[in-house]
Amino acid sequence: MNGVPQYRKLYKILRKHILEGMYAEGDLLPSENELCSIHGITRPTVRQALEELVKDGLILKRQGKGSIVRKPLRNIGILSVAGTASAIGHSYLKTAILQKPVVKSWPEDFPFELSETENEAGCIYMERLRYVNEIPLFYDINHLPNLNIPRITRRSFENKSLFDILRSHYQIEIKGGEQKLKAILPDERIINLLKLQPGQPVLYLERKLRTNREGFHVYSTIWFNSEKHAIFGSF
């Protein structure tokens, strides 16, 4: 490693230790003073190495606490029946609401078959853009049957979980579902929302989620940038 700056040497050592599991999520790295003593380098050099880890998303710096380890996400749990927020974790996931919940009729080209009751009731429609580590990773459209979910259009969903709100306010639990997945070339709007390169495909999902309330389903269409992340979940 001759010719490599001292801060890069320390950065590579700490990065290797984090990625190999020597530190768990939430663990503290050795203090700046300890790193100086261990590696025989100055505090400015240590701080430069730590800043590189911050840029990588591998640590958080907290005044009075030190350097807190964050494990890099590789698998994104958007298929989990517990909900994306539960599967990913609130510290990674941020949600921006592009269209607040509104009552409207079902679209004519809806990809799933509706029951007569669902069709008659109309739907609650909502659009979200979801960020992981500040990067827009997936855009979703949700349709819920407008069946005994009062005041849902008045609730705030910014940085909140749809599944949690259904569970806590309406006693609606996700129990399983069906889904269709395929890779597609996105249109210009999706390219701009997810900050994709021209010609870059996305994973497109259509989901029908079953709940503990008879005849009540949650329908979602999702565009997911899977270039650097796999998805997982259980049904």
KANOR-V494463 format. One line per field, one symbol per residue. phi: phi as a letter, one per 20 degrees, with the letter a starting at -180 (. if undefined). A space follows every 10 residues. Layout:
phi = ???
This chain:
phi = .fneggffff gffffffffe nfcegnfefg fgfffgffdm cefgffffff ffffffmebd ecgndpddfc ffedddefef ffoffffeof feeccdeecf gcebffffef fdfdffffff fmcedbccdd dclmdfdbdc ddccfeclcf mffeeedflc effffffedc lddfdqrcbc cbecefefff gffeleegne fcedcdccde cfegmdcddc dcdceegdce dbqcc
